[in-house]
Protein backbone atom coordinates (compact mmCIF):
# COMPACT_ATOMS: atom_id res chain seq x y z
CA UNK A 1 0.00 0.00 0.00
CA UNK A 2 2.89 2.35 0.72
CA UNK A 3 4.24 1.83 -2.77
CA UNK A 4 0.79 2.34 -4.29
CA UNK A 5 0.57 5.74 -2.62
CA UNK A 6 4.13 6.57 -3.63
CA UNK A 7 3.48 5.66 -7.25
CA UNK A 8 0.28 7.68 -7.55
CA UNK A 9 1.61 10.72 -5.69
CA UNK A 10 4.51 10.92 -8.12
CA UNK A 11 2.50 10.17 -11.27
CA UNK A 12 -0.10 12.79 -10.29
CA UNK A 13 2.75 15.26 -9.72
CA UNK A 14 1.59 15.95 -6.17
CA UNK A 15 5.17 15.42 -5.07
CA UNK A 16 8.43 15.34 -7.03
CA UNK A 17 10.83 12.42 -6.51
CA UNK A 18 13.26 14.87 -4.91
CA UNK A 19 10.65 15.64 -2.23
CA UNK A 20 10.22 12.03 -1.12
CA UNK A 21 12.31 9.89 1.23
CA UNK A 22 11.59 6.20 1.80
CA UNK A 23 12.83 4.03 4.67
CA UNK A 24 12.81 0.25 4.38
CA UNK A 25 14.79 -2.43 6.27
CA UNK A 26 15.38 -4.46 3.09
CA UNK A 27 18.38 -3.46 1.00
CA UNK A 28 16.91 -5.08 -2.11
CA UNK A 29 13.62 -3.27 -1.58
CA UNK A 30 15.37 0.07 -1.14
CA UNK A 31 17.33 -0.43 -4.34
CA UNK A 32 14.19 -1.37 -6.27
CA UNK A 33 12.26 1.69 -5.06
CA UNK A 34 15.14 4.04 -5.81
CA UNK A 35 15.50 2.61 -9.31
CA UNK A 36 11.78 2.56 -10.07
CA UNK A 37 10.79 5.97 -8.73
CA UNK A 38 14.00 7.98 -8.40
CA UNK A 39 13.42 8.67 -4.71
CA UNK A 40 16.00 8.82 -1.95
CA UNK A 41 16.06 5.73 0.28
CA UNK A 42 17.46 4.90 3.70
CA UNK A 43 17.43 2.27 6.42
CA UNK A 44 17.75 4.93 9.13
CA UNK A 45 14.26 5.68 10.43
CA UNK A 46 15.44 8.34 12.85
CA UNK A 47 17.24 10.31 10.16
CA UNK A 48 14.15 10.06 7.95
CA UNK A 49 11.80 11.32 10.65
CA UNK A 50 13.95 14.38 11.22
CA UNK A 51 13.73 15.29 7.54
CA UNK A 52 9.94 15.02 7.23
CA UNK A 53 7.07 17.45 7.11
CA UNK A 54 4.66 14.56 6.44
CA UNK A 55 5.37 10.99 7.52
CA UNK A 56 3.38 8.08 6.10
CA UNK A 57 3.58 5.14 8.49
CA UNK A 58 2.97 2.07 6.33
CA UNK A 59 3.99 -0.83 8.57
CA UNK A 60 2.16 -3.86 9.94
CA UNK A 61 0.34 -3.05 13.21
CA UNK A 62 2.15 -5.92 14.90
CA UNK A 63 5.50 -4.11 14.59
CA UNK A 64 4.28 -0.63 15.47
CA UNK A 65 5.95 -0.65 18.88
CA UNK A 66 9.29 -1.42 17.24
CA UNK A 67 9.27 1.86 15.30
CA UNK A 68 7.93 4.05 18.13
CA UNK A 69 11.43 4.89 19.48
CA UNK A 70 12.41 6.14 16.02
CA UNK A 71 9.39 8.44 15.95
CA UNK A 72 10.07 9.71 19.44
CA UNK A 73 13.62 10.63 18.43
CA UNK A 74 12.31 13.38 16.13
CA UNK A 75 13.40 16.88 17.08
CA UNK A 76 10.17 18.45 15.81
CA UNK A 77 6.71 16.95 15.20
CA UNK A 78 5.50 16.28 11.68
CA UNK A 79 2.12 15.33 10.26
CA UNK A 80 1.79 11.58 10.82
CA UNK A 81 -0.43 9.60 8.45
CA UNK A 82 -0.99 6.03 9.66
CA UNK A 83 -2.47 3.25 7.53
CA UNK A 84 -2.07 0.57 10.21
CA UNK A 85 -5.22 -1.47 10.74
CA UNK A 86 -6.50 -1.48 14.30
CA UNK A 87 -4.03 1.03 15.76
CA UNK A 88 -6.13 3.82 17.24
CA UNK A 89 -5.55 7.54 17.32
CA UNK A 90 -5.19 7.28 21.09
CA UNK A 91 -2.37 4.75 20.71
CA UNK A 92 -0.67 6.87 18.06
CA UNK A 93 -0.96 10.07 20.08
CA UNK A 94 0.29 8.33 23.19
CA UNK A 95 3.38 7.26 21.24
CA UNK A 96 4.02 10.74 19.82
CA UNK A 97 2.35 13.35 22.07
CA UNK A 98 1.59 16.72 20.47
CA UNK A 99 2.01 15.35 16.94
CA UNK A 100 -0.81 15.95 14.45
CA UNK A 101 -2.00 12.44 13.57
CA UNK A 102 -4.40 11.21 10.90
CA UNK A 103 -5.49 7.59 10.88
CA UNK A 104 -6.37 6.27 7.42
CA UNK A 105 -7.70 3.05 5.95
CA UNK A 106 -7.13 2.78 2.19
CA UNK A 107 -7.81 -0.39 0.19
CA UNK A 108 -5.98 -2.29 -2.53
CA UNK A 109 -7.72 -0.68 -5.56
CA UNK A 110 -5.55 2.31 -4.61
CA UNK A 111 -2.85 0.65 -6.70
CA UNK A 112 -4.81 1.59 -9.85
CA UNK A 113 -6.10 4.92 -8.55
CA UNK A 114 -9.56 3.53 -7.73
CA UNK A 115 -9.18 3.18 -4.00
CA UNK A 116 -11.46 4.13 -1.13
CA UNK A 117 -9.84 5.73 1.89
CA UNK A 118 -11.48 6.71 5.16
CA UNK A 119 -9.61 9.11 7.43
CA UNK A 120 -10.02 10.21 11.04
CA UNK A 121 -8.17 13.23 12.41
CA UNK A 122 -6.49 13.37 15.78
CA UNK A 123 -6.56 16.08 18.43
CA UNK A 124 -3.77 18.26 17.09
CA UNK A 125 -4.58 18.21 13.37
CA UNK A 126 -5.09 21.66 11.86
CA UNK A 127 -7.47 22.34 8.94
CA UNK A 128 -4.60 22.80 6.47
CA UNK A 129 -3.11 19.48 7.57
CA UNK A 130 -6.43 17.72 7.10
CA UNK A 131 -6.60 19.23 3.62
CA UNK A 132 -3.11 17.89 2.96
CA UNK A 133 -4.22 14.41 4.06
CA UNK A 134 -7.19 14.60 1.69
CA UNK A 135 -4.86 15.59 -1.13
CA UNK A 136 -2.43 12.74 -0.47
CA UNK A 137 -5.03 9.99 -0.21
CA UNK A 138 -7.09 11.56 -2.98
CA UNK A 139 -4.22 10.64 -5.32
CA UNK A 140 -5.31 7.00 -5.08
CA UNK A 141 -9.09 7.37 -5.20
CA UNK A 142 -11.95 8.73 -3.12
CA UNK A 143 -11.63 9.96 0.48
CA UNK A 144 -14.21 10.24 3.25
CA UNK A 145 -13.87 11.52 6.81
CA UNK A 146 -15.30 9.38 9.60
CA UNK A 147 -15.17 9.43 13.37
CA UNK A 148 -12.47 7.38 15.07
CA UNK A 149 -15.09 4.99 16.43
CA UNK A 150 -16.01 3.87 12.90
CA UNK A 151 -12.54 3.00 11.63
CA UNK A 152 -12.81 -0.70 12.51
CA UNK A 153 -16.08 -0.87 10.59
CA UNK A 154 -14.38 0.82 7.63
CA UNK A 155 -11.64 -1.80 7.82
CA UNK A 156 -14.22 -4.58 7.75
CA UNK A 157 -16.06 -3.11 4.77
CA UNK A 158 -13.81 -1.26 2.33
CA UNK A 159 -10.46 -2.38 3.71
CA UNK A 160 -11.27 -6.09 3.45
CA UNK A 161 -14.02 -5.70 0.85
CA UNK A 162 -11.85 -6.22 -2.27
CA UNK A 163 -11.28 -9.82 -1.12
CA UNK A 164 -15.02 -10.38 -0.83
CA UNK A 165 -15.61 -8.96 -4.30
CA UNK A 166 -12.77 -11.03 -5.76
CA UNK A 167 -14.32 -14.14 -4.24
CA UNK A 168 -17.69 -13.22 -5.76
CA UNK A 169 -16.12 -12.71 -9.21
CA UNK A 170 -14.36 -16.08 -8.97
CA UNK A 171 -17.63 -17.76 -7.93
CA UNK A 172 -19.54 -16.11 -10.79
CA UNK A 173 -16.94 -17.37 -13.26
CA UNK A 174 -17.14 -20.85 -11.75
CA UNK A 175 -20.90 -20.72 -12.18
CA UNK A 176 -20.43 -19.84 -15.82
CA UNK A 177 -18.08 -22.80 -16.28
CA UNK A 178 -20.60 -25.07 -14.54
CA UNK A 179 -23.21 -23.84 -17.03
CA UNK A 180 -20.94 -24.73 -19.96
CA UNK A 181 -18.91 -21.59 -20.70
CA UNK A 182 -15.18 -21.79 -21.47
CA UNK A 183 -13.12 -20.63 -18.46
CA UNK A 184 -11.61 -17.57 -20.15
CA UNK A 185 -14.97 -16.31 -21.40
CA UNK A 186 -16.66 -16.97 -18.05
CA UNK A 187 -13.93 -15.01 -16.26
CA UNK A 188 -14.25 -12.08 -18.68
CA UNK A 189 -18.03 -12.02 -18.35
CA UNK A 190 -17.87 -12.12 -14.55
CA UNK A 191 -15.24 -9.41 -14.22
CA UNK A 192 -16.86 -6.99 -16.67
CA UNK A 193 -20.31 -7.56 -15.18
CA UNK A 194 -19.10 -6.53 -11.72
CA UNK A 195 -17.04 -3.64 -13.08
CA UNK A 196 -19.86 -2.36 -15.30
CA UNK A 197 -22.47 -2.66 -12.57
CA UNK A 198 -20.33 -0.68 -10.14
CA UNK A 199 -19.69 2.00 -12.77
CA UNK A 200 -23.39 2.21 -13.62
CA UNK A 201 -24.35 2.65 -9.98
CA UNK A 202 -21.61 5.23 -9.41
CA UNK A 203 -22.54 7.33 -12.42
CA UNK A 204 -26.32 7.19 -11.97
CA UNK A 205 -26.41 7.14 -8.15
CA UNK A 206 -28.85 4.27 -8.52
CA UNK A 207 -29.78 2.42 -5.34
CA UNK A 208 -28.72 -1.25 -5.47
CA UNK A 209 -32.26 -2.45 -4.79
CA UNK A 210 -33.62 -0.36 -7.67
CA UNK A 211 -31.03 -1.72 -10.09
CA UNK A 212 -31.88 -5.25 -9.00
CA UNK A 213 -35.57 -4.55 -9.57
CA UNK A 214 -34.88 -3.18 -13.04
CA UNK A 215 -33.01 -6.31 -14.08
CA UNK A 216 -35.39 -8.81 -12.47
CA UNK A 217 -38.43 -9.10 -14.74
CA UNK A 218 -41.53 -11.05 -13.61
CA UNK A 219 -41.02 -14.80 -13.85
CA UNK A 220 -37.63 -14.30 -15.50
CA UNK A 221 -34.15 -15.72 -15.18
CA UNK A 222 -32.77 -13.02 -12.88
CA UNK A 223 -35.42 -13.32 -10.18
CA UNK A 224 -34.88 -17.09 -10.21
CA UNK A 225 -31.17 -16.50 -9.56
CA UNK A 226 -31.89 -13.87 -6.88
CA UNK A 227 -34.27 -16.26 -5.12
CA UNK A 228 -31.54 -18.89 -5.02
CA UNK A 229 -29.04 -16.38 -3.58
CA UNK A 230 -31.56 -15.50 -0.88
CA UNK A 231 -32.07 -19.18 -0.06
CA UNK A 232 -28.28 -19.59 0.17
CA UNK A 233 -27.91 -16.63 2.53
CA UNK A 234 -25.67 -14.39 0.41
CA UNK A 235 -26.73 -11.22 2.21
CA UNK A 236 -26.16 -12.70 5.66
CA UNK A 237 -22.80 -14.12 4.63
CA UNK A 238 -21.55 -10.71 3.46
CA UNK A 239 -22.91 -8.93 6.53
CA UNK A 240 -21.21 -11.45 8.80
CA UNK A 241 -17.94 -11.18 6.84
CA UNK A 242 -17.82 -7.43 7.38
CA UNK A 243 -18.59 -7.87 11.08
CA UNK A 244 -15.92 -10.58 11.48
CA UNK A 245 -13.28 -8.40 9.83
CA UNK A 246 -14.35 -5.46 11.98
CA UNK A 247 -13.98 -7.58 15.11
CA UNK A 248 -10.52 -8.71 14.00
CA UNK A 249 -9.49 -5.09 13.43
CA UNK A 250 -10.54 -4.28 17.00
CA UNK A 251 -8.55 -7.25 18.28
CA UNK A 252 -5.42 -6.11 16.43
CA UNK A 253 -5.77 -2.70 18.04
CA UNK A 254 -5.98 -4.29 21.47
CA UNK A 255 -2.69 -6.12 20.93
Secondary structure, DSSP 8 states (H G I E B T S, - for coil): -HHHHHHHHHHTTSS-GGG-EEE-S-HHHHHHHHHHH--EEES-HHHHHTT-SEEEE-S-GGGHHHHHHHHHT-SS--EEEE--TT--HHHHHHHSTT--EEEEE--GGGGGT-EEEEEEE-TT--HHHHHHHHHHHHTTEEEEE--GGGHHHHIIIIIHHHHHHHHHHHHHHHHHHHTT--HHHHHHHHHHHHHHHHHHHHHHT--HHHHHHHH--TTSHHHHHHHHHHHHTHHHHHHHHHHHHHHHHHHHHT-
